[in-house]
Structures are given as structure tokens and as C-alpha cells.
Amino acid sequence: MSADSDPALDLALRALADSNRRALLAAVRYSPRSVGELAETVGLSQQATSHHLRVLHAAGLARGTREGTRHLFAVDTDGLAAVRSYLDDFWPTRLAALKAAVESDSGGKHSSDSGSDG
């Protein structure tokens, strides 16, 4: 990934930096919930919950739908794609470093060669 700024990624990471927003996303992970339910679950006022949901929505991490008079919110998995793509870029480098460390540490020895008389 280049060092260029990705606006979608920047918005998503800023939104995820707040623990209340992460708690809200966790609360709607498996099924949509109303603002009132979410406020009660995470221990925030409905006004604060609505604010955090607007931030999550603007970052593409949550979506809202109407069911009668209720406004339900759910995770927008498509919005998490920018974050996942960014984080996935770290794994090949880390795995290669782990492989190199294990190979250099073992030096051709096995754990059974540690000197015990099995």
C-alpha cells in the first residue's frame, strides 16, 4: 500500500478510535438494533448514541434502515473493507519475519535435541 492517504480508511480509523463506537459496532454485529436498544446496551444517552452512529455511518461502518417507525442500525461490512485491506497488508511482512526468526533460531536443531536423555 502506498503512503498516499485513503480518505475512506482515514474516516474509518478515526471512527474506530473511539471505544463507544467500537462498542456500538459490537452491539450490532449480529443483528440490527434501534438507537434506544443501543443506548441502553452501551450505557449512553440516546443523543450521544445517535451522534456516534452518525459518525459510524459517515465512515461507512454502519448503515441505517427503517422498520415501521423504528430506525435500525447494523454493521456495514463493505465499509470495513478499507480497514481490512490496510491491516491485511501487514501480515505478509510479519509472517515472513516470523518464518525467518524461527528458521534462524532453530539452526537445524529440533526441540528433542535439547540434551535430555529421552
C-alpha positions, 0 to 999 in steps of 0.5 A: 500500500502506498503512503498516499492517504485513503480518505475512506480508511482515514474516516474509518480509523478515526471512527474506530478510535473511539471505544463507544463506537467500537462498542456500538459496532459490537452491539450490532454485529449480529443483528440490527438494533434501534438507537434506544436498544443501543443506548441502553446496551452501551450505557449512553444517552440516546443523543450521544448514541445517535451522534456516534452512529452518525459518525459510524455511518459517515465512515461507512461502518454502519448503515441505517434502515427503517422498520415501521417507525423504528430506525435500525442500525447494523454493521456495514461490512463493505465499509470495513473493507478499507480497514481490512485491506490496510491491516491485511497488508501487514501480515505478509511482512510479519509472517515472513519475519516470523518464518525467518526468526524461527528458521534462524533460531532453530539452526537445524536443531529440533526441540528433542535435541535439547540434551535430555536423555529421552 
